[in-house]
Amino acid sequence: MLNIENVNKTFDPGTPIEKHAIRGVSLQLERGDYVTVIGGNGAGKSTMLNIVAGTLFPDIGTITVDGVNVTNYPEYKRALYLGRVFQDPRAGTAADMSIEENLALAFRRGKFRGLGWHIRKGERKFYRERLATLGLGLETRLKDKVGLLSGGQRQALSLLMATLKEPRVLLLDEHTAALDPKTAKTVLDLTNKIVHNYGLTTLCVTHNMRDALKNGNRIVMMHDGKIILDMKGEEKANLTVQDLLKMFESASGEEMLSDRMLLT
């Protein structure tokens, strides 16, 4: 469903601050894979996700989604194939628009919308039904401005918007990092429910090693722009945080020094 093939990305090439962010990364996701990607600051996780999303373009390499080569597609064209939830709950929604208007934007993505802005009765019923699955009571607040929602409610809405059209690939960009632990757990539980119910192929970047081990069927670790570990199935299920730390040191030749990863 997603094929990242020999991707390289260098920032500020030929300058004193040249940074090789991605070095020959190849990664294949089968239909229904839920892959969590971990690594310290500067490991290349977010750069890889941005290259898949079309926010950045690779220097060399290809990105293929469900058999379509999207390497040169701009971000808006890839939106036909991808759904994305950002770290900042404000990034995936429009604060000054109502909940139903935000959902309509997501639902009509890739369609010709014309000059009219009319939400039909059947469409509104569909939004209520999908909002009810979140268990947050938002189905009774369709006319409320999104800016009035809490961070957790807004992130749950972003998740629903990103999956409303059942994308080929769902990209999760540390989507619980800005939330308190209780709210983060709620959003993660909702994520797992939606991914499972619709069999979505998912690529999730996180700093939280426990979350990475608990969620998904496969775990990938990056370091210095490369993939250094890739484990799935029973092999992944039996891993502990301590196992991950030892594997990181063995594969990279360095100790894990990221406070953010160790403290979460």
Backbone as CSV, one residue per row, in Angstrom:
resi,resn,N_x,N_y,N_z,CA_x,CA_y,CA_z,C_x,C_y,C_z
1,MET,0.825,-1.207,0.000,0.000,0.000,0.000,0.862,1.262,0.000
2,LEU,1.988,1.206,0.690,2.955,2.319,0.678,4.345,1.763,0.448
3,ASN,5.039,2.339,-0.539,6.401,1.908,-0.840,7.320,3.117,-0.876
4,ILE,8.224,3.179,0.087,9.262,4.212,0.134,10.538,3.540,-0.352
5,GLU,11.072,4.020,-1.475,12.171,3.305,-2.120,13.418,4.170,-2.250
6,ASN,14.466,3.817,-1.512,15.790,4.439,-1.614,15.718,5.975,-1.561
7,VAL,15.036,6.496,-0.547,14.826,7.939,-0.415,15.988,8.599,0.325
8,ASN,16.464,9.696,-0.256,17.508,10.517,0.356,17.037,11.964,0.428
9,LYS,17.421,12.655,1.499,17.101,14.071,1.628,18.202,14.775,2.415
10,THR,18.773,15.823,1.790,19.815,16.627,2.430,19.350,18.074,2.481
11,PHE,19.453,18.677,3.647,19.124,20.091,3.805,20.396,20.939,3.720
12,ASP,20.295,22.095,3.077,21.419,23.033,2.936,22.675,22.359,2.389
13,PRO,22.560,21.637,1.264,23.735,20.939,0.714,24.837,21.904,0.313
14,GLY,26.073,21.475,0.543,27.225,22.270,0.154,27.518,23.448,1.052
15,THR,26.840,23.527,2.200,27.071,24.618,3.145,27.630,24.043,4.441
16,PRO,28.139,24.907,5.323,28.670,24.416,6.607,27.613,23.751,7.487
17,ILE,26.333,24.026,7.216,25.280,23.432,8.045,24.548,22.309,7.298
18,GLU,25.215,21.737,6.307,24.627,20.630,5.554,24.170,19.522,6.497
19,LYS,22.953,19.028,6.272,22.392,17.976,7.127,21.804,16.867,6.273
20,HIS,22.365,15.662,6.406,21.828,14.492,5.709,20.693,13.922,6.565
21,ALA,19.475,14.339,6.265,18.333,13.981,7.112,17.836,12.564,6.861
22,ILE,17.857,12.131,5.597,17.415,10.781,5.224,18.475,10.174,4.318
23,ARG,18.886,8.945,4.640,19.981,8.306,3.908,19.539,6.936,3.380
24,GLY,19.106,6.899,2.139,18.785,5.622,1.497,17.716,4.813,2.197
25,VAL,16.654,5.463,2.629,15.593,4.778,3.367,14.639,4.058,2.413
26,SER,14.403,2.803,2.697,13.389,2.013,1.980,12.482,1.359,3.016
27,LEU,11.174,1.462,2.788,10.201,0.901,3.730,8.930,0.560,2.966
28,GLN,8.428,-0.660,3.155,7.204,-1.089,2.492,6.136,-1.410,3.538
29,LEU,4.943,-0.878,3.347,3.806,-1.180,4.217,2.775,-1.955,3.415
30,GLU,2.410,-3.126,3.924,1.355,-3.905,3.289,-0.004,-3.335,3.694
31,ARG,-1.021,-3.683,2.959,-2.379,-3.228,3.279,-2.743,-3.641,4.713
32,GLY,-3.169,-2.675,5.522,-3.564,-2.961,6.900,-2.437,-2.898,7.910
33,ASP,-1.194,-2.710,7.469,-0.079,-2.544,8.413,-0.278,-1.293,9.257
34,TYR,0.070,-1.386,10.539,0.060,-0.238,11.450,1.474,-0.157,12.015
35,VAL,2.272,0.724,11.436,3.695,0.815,11.755,3.966,2.036,12.635
36,THR,4.590,1.810,13.783,5.021,2.919,14.630,6.506,3.168,14.401
37,VAL,6.877,4.431,14.256,8.258,4.818,13.960,8.803,5.629,15.131
38,ILE,9.903,5.169,15.705,10.512,5.861,16.835,11.960,6.212,16.519
39,GLY,12.529,7.080,17.351,13.911,7.521,17.173,14.105,8.848,17.888
40,GLY,15.350,9.182,18.185,15.649,10.428,18.881,15.465,11.640,17.981
41,ASN,15.713,12.826,18.556,15.648,14.065,17.771,16.668,14.007,16.635
42,GLY,16.232,14.394,15.430,17.147,14.389,14.292,17.342,13.030,13.653
43,ALA,16.548,12.036,14.065,16.702,10.690,13.510,16.202,10.604,12.072
44,GLY,15.273,11.505,11.697,14.745,11.496,10.336,13.282,11.098,10.250
45,LYS,12.652,10.863,11.400,11.252,10.397,11.426,10.310,11.389,10.742
46,SER,10.337,12.628,11.204,9.413,13.635,10.669,9.730,13.972,9.221
47,THR,11.018,13.963,8.865,11.390,14.223,7.473,10.818,13.147,6.565
48,MET,10.922,11.892,6.985,10.367,10.801,6.193,8.851,10.961,6.046
49,LEU,8.169,11.298,7.136,6.720,11.474,7.081,6.339,12.629,6.152
50,ASN,7.102,13.721,6.228,6.821,14.878,5.373,7.072,14.568,3.897
51,ILE,8.030,13.705,3.618,8.286,13.300,2.234,7.141,12.442,1.714
52,VAL,6.612,11.567,2.562,5.446,10.769,2.162,4.240,11.673,1.931
53,ALA,4.070,12.684,2.804,2.908,13.572,2.719,3.001,14.555,1.566
54,GLY,4.213,14.807,1.062,4.390,15.774,-0.020,4.738,17.162,0.459
55,THR,4.936,17.329,1.763,5.393,18.612,2.300,6.830,18.877,1.878
56,LEU,7.611,17.797,1.774,8.978,17.852,1.259,9.094,16.888,0.087
57,PHE,10.029,17.160,-0.808,10.314,16.258,-1.911,11.690,15.635,-1.702
58,PRO,11.862,14.353,-2.024,13.170,13.714,-1.849,14.173,14.197,-2.897
59,ASP,15.453,14.154,-2.559,16.492,14.443,-3.550,16.545,13.317,-4.580
60,ILE,16.499,12.085,-4.091,16.355,10.915,-4.962,15.421,9.936,-4.264
61,GLY,14.942,8.957,-5.020,14.046,7.961,-4.440,12.613,8.175,-4.897
62,THR,11.737,7.199,-4.599,10.342,7.256,-5.040,9.388,6.941,-3.891
63,ILE,8.186,7.517,-3.989,7.094,7.231,-3.065,5.921,6.711,-3.889
64,THR,5.453,5.510,-3.574,4.330,4.914,-4.286,3.227,4.584,-3.290
65,VAL,1.999,5.006,-3.608,0.842,4.734,-2.755,-0.170,3.925,-3.553
66,ASP,-0.427,2.708,-3.103,-1.394,1.826,-3.760,-1.126,1.722,-5.268
67,GLY,0.149,1.572,-5.608,0.545,1.398,-7.004,0.706,2.671,-7.797
68,VAL,0.410,3.840,-7.200,0.525,5.123,-7.895,1.802,5.829,-7.443
69,ASN,2.666,6.185,-8.391,3.886,6.916,-8.081,3.524,8.382,-7.808
70,VAL,3.608,8.782,-6.542,3.207,10.145,-6.149,4.418,11.018,-5.833
71,THR,5.607,10.554,-6.205,6.848,11.243,-5.822,6.830,12.724,-6.171
72,ASN,6.304,13.062,-7.342,6.304,14.456,-7.794,4.957,15.153,-7.590
73,TYR,4.029,14.471,-6.908,2.735,15.085,-6.641,2.867,16.133,-5.532
74,PRO,2.267,17.312,-5.700,2.235,18.270,-4.593,1.324,17.758,-3.478
75,GLU,1.399,18.409,-2.338,0.675,17.950,-1.152,-0.831,17.840,-1.397
76,TYR,-1.407,18.830,-2.091,-2.858,18.811,-2.277,-3.307,17.642,-3.145
77,LYS,-2.441,17.200,-4.088,-2.788,16.063,-4.929,-2.703,14.755,-4.151
78,ARG,-1.754,14.691,-3.223,-1.617,13.468,-2.423,-2.759,13.323,-1.418
79,ALA,-3.461,14.435,-1.143,-4.579,14.393,-0.199,-5.672,13.437,-0.664
80,LEU,-5.684,13.103,-1.962,-6.645,12.126,-2.477,-6.339,10.725,-1.964
81,TYR,-5.091,10.495,-1.572,-4.658,9.162,-1.152,-4.348,9.077,0.338
82,LEU,-4.035,10.211,0.954,-3.523,10.220,2.318,-4.422,10.987,3.278
83,GLY,-4.432,10.550,4.535,-5.019,11.317,5.622,-3.914,11.597,6.620
84,ARG,-3.944,12.760,7.262,-2.855,13.114,8.175,-3.391,13.815,9.419
85,VAL,-2.843,13.434,10.567,-3.146,14.107,11.827,-1.835,14.654,12.370
86,PHE,-1.833,15.965,12.675,-0.617,16.645,13.097,-0.453,16.614,14.619
87,GLN,0.740,17.006,15.071,1.005,17.076,16.504,0.163,18.161,17.170
88,ASP,0.045,19.302,16.522,-0.723,20.420,17.057,-2.205,20.222,16.733
89,PRO,-3.084,20.109,17.744,-4.516,19.910,17.483,-5.130,21.005,16.621
90,ARG,-4.489,22.189,16.596,-5.033,23.299,15.805,-4.720,23.172,14.322
91,ALA,-3.752,22.335,13.970,-3.259,22.295,12.593,-4.216,21.603,11.623
92,GLY,-5.031,20.672,12.119,-5.876,19.901,11.208,-7.297,20.388,11.096
93,THR,-7.619,21.500,11.785,-8.992,22.001,11.787,-9.005,23.509,11.587
94,ALA,-10.175,24.026,11.205,-10.358,25.471,11.037,-11.165,25.998,12.211
95,ALA,-10.534,26.804,13.069,-11.135,27.227,14.334,-12.409,28.040,14.158
96,ASP,-12.463,28.871,13.121,-13.606,29.780,12.942,-14.772,29.142,12.205
97,MET,-14.625,27.879,11.838,-15.715,27.162,11.176,-16.352,26.188,12.153
98,SER,-17.589,25.818,11.886,-18.297,24.899,12.774,-17.775,23.473,12.595
99,ILE,-18.179,22.606,13.517,-17.783,21.199,13.444,-18.268,20.581,12.127
100,GLU,-19.524,20.844,11.765,-20.043,20.234,10.538,-19.377,20.813,9.295
101,GLU,-18.988,22.082,9.324,-18.287,22.674,8.182,-16.898,22.074,8.023
102,ASN,-16.215,21.818,9.142,-14.910,21.158,9.084,-15.052,19.752,8.500
103,LEU,-16.061,19.031,8.940,-16.286,17.685,8.417,-16.630,17.710,6.932
104,ALA,-17.388,18.729,6.522,-17.739,18.855,5.107,-16.502,19.099,4.258
105,LEU,-15.575,19.910,4.763,-14.316,20.138,4.040,-13.580,18.832,3.814
106,ALA,-13.525,18.015,4.880,-12.824,16.734,4.784,-13.562,15.774,3.857
107,PHE,-14.875,15.754,3.949,-15.684,14.814,3.166,-15.634,15.131,1.674
108,ARG,-15.513,16.421,1.360,-15.538,16.844,-0.048,-14.136,17.013,-0.633
109,ARG,-13.142,16.583,0.095,-11.770,16.704,-0.383,-11.609,15.978,-1.714
110,GLY,-11.036,16.680,-2.680,-10.816,16.098,-3.999,-12.000,16.218,-4.930
111,LYS,-13.123,16.774,-4.430,-14.309,16.948,-5.272,-14.461,18.416,-5.661
112,PHE,-15.149,18.660,-6.773,-15.468,20.028,-7.165,-16.561,20.555,-6.243
113,ARG,-16.282,21.689,-5.590,-17.219,22.194,-4.590,-18.048,23.375,-5.083
114,GLY,-17.630,24.053,-6.155,-18.380,25.194,-6.657,-18.400,26.349,-5.678
115,LEU,-19.348,27.253,-5.848,-19.428,28.434,-5.000,-20.408,28.247,-3.839
116,GLY,-21.215,27.230,-3.905,-22.206,27.012,-2.847,-21.597,26.335,-1.636
117,TRP,-22.265,26.507,-0.503,-21.799,25.854,0.726,-23.041,25.357,1.455
118,HIS,-23.565,24.218,0.990,-24.806,23.705,1.549,-24.579,22.277,2.034
119,ILE,-24.887,22.043,3.298,-24.755,20.705,3.861,-26.134,20.054,3.850
120,ARG,-26.259,18.979,3.094,-27.549,18.319,2.938,-27.923,17.523,4.189
121,LYS,-29.213,17.247,4.319,-29.734,16.552,5.494,-29.077,15.188,5.686
122,GLY,-28.952,14.426,4.590,-28.330,13.110,4.675,-26.862,13.181,5.067
123,GLU,-26.200,14.216,4.556,-24.788,14.434,4.884,-24.649,14.725,6.380
124,ARG,-25.533,15.579,6.897,-25.492,15.944,8.326,-25.738,14.716,9.204
125,LYS,-26.641,13.857,8.775,-26.910,12.613,9.517,-25.657,11.732,9.563
126,PHE,-24.959,11.651,8.442,-23.714,10.881,8.382,-22.670,11.439,9.353
127,TYR,-22.551,12.766,9.406,-21.588,13.389,10.316,-21.936,13.075,11.773
128,ARG,-23.233,13.154,12.090,-23.655,12.852,13.467,-23.295,11.413,13.847
129,GLU,-23.545,10.499,12.929,-23.264,9.083,13.199,-21.777,8.849,13.442
130,ARG,-20.947,9.474,12.604,-19.503,9.283,12.760,-18.980,9.977,14.012
131,LEU,-19.515,11.155,14.327,-19.110,11.849,15.556,-19.497,11.046,16.795
132,ALA,-20.639,10.384,16.746,-21.107,9.599,17.894,-20.141,8.471,18.232
133,THR,-19.430,7.959,17.225,-18.483,6.862,17.473,-17.304,7.308,18.335
134,LEU,-17.078,8.625,18.415,-15.977,9.129,19.234,-16.309,9.068,20.728
135,GLY,-17.600,9.073,21.052,-18.013,9.007,22.452,-17.736,10.269,23.237
136,LEU,-17.671,11.418,22.553,-17.346,12.684,23.209,-18.517,13.668,23.212
137,GLY,-19.660,13.250,22.715,-20.830,14.110,22.693,-20.820,15.176,21.611
138,LEU,-19.883,15.114,20.688,-19.770,16.154,19.664,-20.897,16.083,18.632
139,GLU,-21.592,14.957,18.582,-22.686,14.822,17.610,-23.854,15.765,17.928
140,THR,-23.878,16.303,19.149,-24.931,17.259,19.528,-24.465,18.708,19.379
141,ARG,-23.258,18.898,18.843,-22.672,20.245,18.781,-22.229,20.609,17.364
142,LEU,-22.956,20.141,16.372,-22.549,20.328,14.981,-22.335,21.786,14.602
143,LYS,-23.096,22.696,15.209,-23.016,24.113,14.844,-21.964,24.870,15.642
144,ASP,-21.373,24.231,16.642,-20.370,24.903,17.481,-19.094,25.170,16.694
145,LYS,-18.456,26.313,16.960,-17.160,26.617,16.355,-16.101,25.663,16.915
146,VAL,-15.233,25.190,16.067,-14.193,24.249,16.490,-13.234,24.896,17.491
147,GLY,-13.066,26.220,17.399,-12.194,26.922,18.335,-12.651,26.836,19.776
148,LEU,-13.903,26.422,20.014,-14.430,26.293,21.373,-14.112,24.939,21.993
149,LEU,-13.609,24.008,21.196,-13.332,22.660,21.688,-12.026,22.602,22.464
150,SER,-11.922,21.621,23.357,-10.661,21.378,24.066,-9.648,20.772,23.102
151,GLY,-8.387,20.720,23.524,-7.345,20.145,22.672,-7.625,18.699,22.305
152,GLY,-8.100,17.917,23.281,-8.392,16.510,23.019,-9.562,16.332,22.071
153,GLN,-10.618,17.146,22.266,-11.776,17.073,21.366,-11.379,17.460,19.948
154,ARG,-10.554,18.473,19.864,-10.136,18.960,18.545,-9.265,17.931,17.832
155,GLN,-8.404,17.247,18.607,-7.553,16.233,17.991,-8.382,15.015,17.569
156,ALA,-9.388,14.672,18.367,-10.284,13.577,17.990,-11.037,13.924,16.706
157,LEU,-11.457,15.197,16.588,-12.123,15.648,15.366,-11.166,15.589,14.176
158,SER,-9.906,15.996,14.386,-8.893,15.918,13.323,-8.720,14.481,12.847
159,LEU,-8.709,13.554,13.798,-8.571,12.138,13.461,-9.757,11.665,12.633
160,LEU,-10.958,12.082,13.033,-12.150,11.707,12.278,-12.118,12.306,10.877
161,MET,-11.698,13.578,10.769,-11.625,14.228,9.464,-10.624,13.526,8.549
162,ALA,-9.485,13.114,9.124,-8.434,12.470,8.326,-8.855,11.103,7.813
163,THR,-9.841,10.478,8.484,-10.229,9.111,8.119,-11.647,9.035,7.561
164,LEU,-12.289,10.177,7.388,-13.684,10.207,6.939,-13.853,9.552,5.572
165,LYS,-12.862,9.721,4.691,-12.917,9.144,3.346,-12.096,7.857,3.232
166,GLU,-11.696,7.294,4.398,-10.910,6.053,4.444,-9.713,6.115,3.490
167,PRO,-8.695,6.880,3.855,-7.534,7.077,2.979,-6.757,5.797,2.739
168,ARG,-5.995,5.783,1.641,-5.136,4.619,1.383,-4.122,4.447,2.520
169,VAL,-3.560,5.598,2.974,-2.579,5.569,4.065,-2.898,6.695,5.045
170,LEU,-2.887,6.367,6.338,-3.093,7.354,7.397,-1.734,7.691,8.015
171,LEU,-1.410,8.988,8.062,-0.150,9.459,8.637,-0.433,10.133,9.973
172,LEU,0.214,9.656,11.028,0.044,10.214,12.367,1.376,10.804,12.809
173,ASP,1.400,12.122,12.957,2.646,12.844,13.226,2.716,13.254,14.691
174,GLU,3.104,12.291,15.562,3.157,12.535,17.011,1.853,13.173,17.488
175,HIS,0.739,12.574,17.092,-0.564,13.222,17.243,-1.094,13.266,18.680
176,THR,-0.358,12.662,19.631,-0.773,12.775,21.035,0.266,13.515,21.882
177,ALA,1.343,13.983,21.259,2.458,14.570,22.011,2.084,15.858,22.736
178,ALA,1.114,16.613,22.212,0.747,17.891,22.816,-0.383,17.755,23.833
179,LEU,-0.825,16.525,24.113,-1.954,16.293,25.003,-1.490,15.771,26.359
180,ASP,-2.292,16.013,27.393,-1.976,15.450,28.703,-2.156,13.932,28.641
181,PRO,-1.540,13.180,29.576,-1.540,11.712,29.489,-2.930,11.086,29.368
182,LYS,-3.913,11.578,30.137,-5.254,10.993,30.096,-5.912,11.221,28.735
183,THR,-5.795,12.467,28.228,-6.376,12.792,26.923,-5.648,12.043,25.813
184,ALA,-4.322,11.936,25.946,-3.534,11.207,24.945,-3.988,9.758,24.846
185,LYS,-4.272,9.141,25.987,-4.744,7.747,25.981,-6.090,7.645,25.273
186,THR,-6.978,8.611,25.529,-8.292,8.604,24.876,-8.140,8.681,23.359
187,VAL,-7.280,9.599,22.897,-7.075,9.771,21.454,-6.415,8.531,20.849
188,LEU,-5.473,7.933,21.574,-4.832,6.708,21.076,-5.832,5.563,20.983
189,ASP,-6.698,5.442,21.991,-7.724,4.394,21.956,-8.656,4.593,20.753
190,LEU,-9.025,5.856,20.501,-9.863,6.160,19.340,-9.139,5.826,18.045
191,THR,-7.839,6.136,18.013,-7.025,5.836,16.827,-7.042,4.346,16.526
192,ASN,-6.780,3.541,17.559,-6.753,2.091,17.374,-8.108,1.559,16.925
193,LYS,-9.173,2.134,17.468,-10.525,1.706,17.099,-10.812,1.996,15.626
194,ILE,-10.480,3.208,15.197,-10.740,3.604,13.814,-9.874,2.801,12.843
195,VAL,-8.581,2.679,13.158,-7.661,1.931,12.290,-8.118,0.481,12.157
196,HIS,-8.535,-0.110,13.281,-8.979,-1.508,13.262,-10.293,-1.663,12.497
197,ASN,-11.256,-0.773,12.780,-12.583,-0.900,12.169,-12.538,-0.780,10.644
198,TYR,-11.641,0.089,10.143,-11.598,0.329,8.702,-10.390,-0.305,8.023
199,GLY,-9.588,-1.040,8.789,-8.437,-1.735,8.215,-7.464,-0.793,7.538
200,LEU,-7.226,0.380,8.152,-6.396,1.407,7.522,-4.909,1.077,7.626
201,THR,-4.190,1.339,6.562,-2.730,1.251,6.558,-2.204,2.531,7.201
202,THR,-1.391,2.381,8.255,-1.054,3.524,9.103,0.442,3.621,9.362
203,LEU,0.961,4.846,9.244,2.351,5.140,9.575,2.333,6.188,10.675
204,CYS,2.803,5.811,11.870,2.686,6.659,13.053,4.058,6.978,13.624
205,VAL,4.425,8.269,13.632,5.680,8.716,14.225,5.424,9.090,15.683
206,THR,6.277,8.606,16.585,6.124,8.918,17.995,7.489,8.920,18.693
207,HIS,7.578,9.672,19.807,8.758,9.607,20.664,8.547,8.614,21.804
208,ASN,7.291,8.228,22.015,6.945,7.429,23.182,7.150,5.945,22.901
209,MET,8.194,5.377,23.503,8.537,3.984,23.240,7.458,3.028,23.726
210,ARG,6.842,3.335,24.861,5.770,2.459,25.364,4.582,2.447,24.413
211,ASP,4.199,3.625,23.923,3.100,3.691,22.956,3.450,2.940,21.677
212,ALA,4.707,3.079,21.251,5.146,2.407,20.020,5.078,0.892,20.161
213,LEU,5.391,0.394,21.354,5.340,-1.050,21.584,3.907,-1.551,21.731
214,LYS,3.052,-0.722,22.334,1.683,-1.134,22.628,0.786,-1.117,21.395
215,ASN,1.047,-0.180,20.486,0.152,0.032,19.349,0.765,-0.469,18.047
216,GLY,-0.092,-0.960,17.180,0.365,-1.385,15.865,0.899,-2.804,15.835
217,ASN,1.174,-3.291,14.624,1.684,-4.650,14.437,3.169,-4.673,14.058
218,ARG,3.758,-3.468,13.966,5.155,-3.394,13.503,5.809,-2.139,14.059
219,ILE,7.096,-2.233,14.425,7.823,-1.092,14.964,9.113,-0.886,14.181
220,VAL,9.382,0.362,13.832,10.589,0.739,13.091,11.342,1.771,13.918
221,MET,12.650,1.610,14.035,13.473,2.596,14.741,14.433,3.240,13.753
222,MET,14.531,4.584,13.827,15.437,5.326,12.958,16.534,5.992,13.776
223,HIS,17.676,6.157,13.125,18.812,6.848,13.745,19.687,7.421,12.639
224,ASP,20.024,8.689,12.761,20.923,9.344,11.811,20.448,9.185,10.366
225,GLY,19.127,9.289,10.161,18.581,9.243,8.813,18.416,7.870,8.218
226,LYS,18.622,6.811,9.031,18.505,5.446,8.526,17.564,4.631,9.397
227,ILE,17.010,3.571,8.819,16.240,2.597,9.593,17.215,1.568,10.151
228,ILE,17.230,1.449,11.481,18.184,0.526,12.099,17.503,-0.690,12.729
229,LEU,16.187,-0.626,12.905,15.435,-1.768,13.420,14.068,-1.815,12.743
230,ASP,13.582,-3.015,12.456,12.261,-3.191,11.856,11.739,-4.542,12.331
231,MET,10.774,-4.525,13.263,10.291,-5.760,13.872,8.765,-5.791,13.854
232,LYS,8.199,-6.986,13.729,6.736,-7.098,13.678,6.278,-8.398,14.314
233,GLY,4.962,-8.544,14.375,4.364,-9.782,14.852,4.761,-10.140,16.269
234,GLU,4.980,-11.422,16.471,5.306,-11.935,17.806,6.621,-11.366,18.315
235,GLU,7.553,-11.153,17.399,8.852,-10.579,17.767,8.662,-9.212,18.411
236,LYS,7.780,-8.392,17.843,7.481,-7.077,18.404,6.689,-7.203,19.701
237,ALA,5.724,-8.111,19.728,4.835,-8.251,20.880,5.582,-8.576,22.164
238,ASN,6.721,-9.230,22.052,7.478,-9.635,23.237,8.524,-8.611,23.674
239,LEU,8.642,-7.501,22.935,9.650,-6.492,23.256,9.270,-5.674,24.483
240,THR,10.287,-5.206,25.222,10.118,-4.247,26.310,10.913,-2.990,25.970
241,VAL,10.692,-1.926,26.729,11.459,-0.695,26.516,12.953,-0.965,26.694
242,GLN,13.296,-1.746,27.693,14.706,-2.072,27.918,15.305,-2.832,26.736
243,ASP,14.515,-3.732,26.157,14.973,-4.440,24.951,15.274,-3.446,23.833
244,LEU,14.372,-2.469,23.657,14.556,-1.468,22.605,15.828,-0.669,22.817
245,LEU,16.071,-0.276,24.060,17.275,0.508,24.361,18.539,-0.294,24.042
246,LYS,18.539,-1.564,24.405,19.698,-2.414,24.133,19.890,-2.600,22.624
247,MET,18.775,-2.791,21.913,18.863,-2.964,20.456,19.349,-1.693,19.776
248,PHE,18.904,-0.547,20.298,19.352,0.716,19.738,20.866,0.854,19.898
249,GLU,21.360,0.581,21.081,22.798,0.700,21.343,23.590,-0.272,20.477
250,SER,23.054,-1.480,20.304,23.745,-2.485,19.491,23.770,-2.089,18.019
251,ALA,22.647,-1.568,17.517,22.545,-1.234,16.092,23.244,0.065,15.731
252,SER,23.223,1.040,16.656,23.775,2.361,16.351,25.179,2.576,16.893
253,GLY,25.571,1.753,17.870,26.876,1.942,18.503,26.889,3.115,19.458
254,GLU,25.701,3.636,19.796,25.589,4.776,20.708,24.557,4.477,21.778
255,GLU,24.614,5.253,22.881,23.579,5.158,23.893,22.416,6.063,23.506
256,MET,21.222,5.666,23.936,20.055,6.504,23.701,20.117,7.705,24.641
257,LEU,20.317,8.895,24.088,20.501,10.103,24.892,19.327,11.057,24.797
258,SER,18.247,10.647,24.148,17.096,11.533,23.992,16.263,11.544,25.263
259,ASP,16.313,12.653,26.003,15.522,12.773,27.224,14.043,12.595,26.930
260,ARG,13.617,13.139,25.810,12.197,13.085,25.471,11.726,11.640,25.321
261,MET,12.552,10.795,24.706,12.172,9.406,24.538,12.224,8.662,25.866
262,LEU,13.264,8.909,26.648,13.439,8.182,27.896,12.390,8.554,28.921
263,LEU,11.997,9.822,28.945,11.036,10.286,29.951,9.599,9.931,29.601
264,THR,9.332,9.597,28.346,7.966,9.222,27.967,7.847,7.714,27.851
